[in-house]
Amino acid sequence: MPVKHDLLADLKLNKEELAQHRSKDPRLHQLLDQYDNVDKEVLAAESALAADGPLRTLKERRLKVKKQIVERLRGL
């Protein structure tokens, strides 16, 4: 059974801290929304037992967005 990726744990932030950063930075807000959308696609693909290639592509997209979020948070 697919499990939602815990971005907060990876970022070592709690919901309140992330909400503060999100409210101050429109680009970060956009990236976080994008991450959530891609993460949902990954979960759906895993649930549907998608082929390895498309699933890997989705996971790579998710990782790319996550890296952008980390970079953005470093700049705050």
Residue, then its C-alpha position, 0 to 999 in steps of 0.5 A: m500500500p502506497v504511503k504519502h511521503d513525509l516532506l515535513a520530516d525531510l525538511k525538519l520543520n513542523k506544520e506551523e514553521l512551514a506555513q510561516h515560510r509559505s506565507k512569506d514566499p509566493r514561489l515557495h508556496q507554488l513549489l509546495d503545491q507542485y510537490d503535493n500534486v506530484d506526490k499525489e501522482v506518485l501515490a496514484a501510480e503506485s496504487a495502480l501498479a504503474a510500470d517502473g519507467p513512468l513511476r520513476t519519472l514521477k519520483e524524479r519530478r518529485l525529487k526535483v521539486k523537493k530540491q527546489i524547496v530545500e534551496r528556497l528554504r535555505g535562502l529565507 
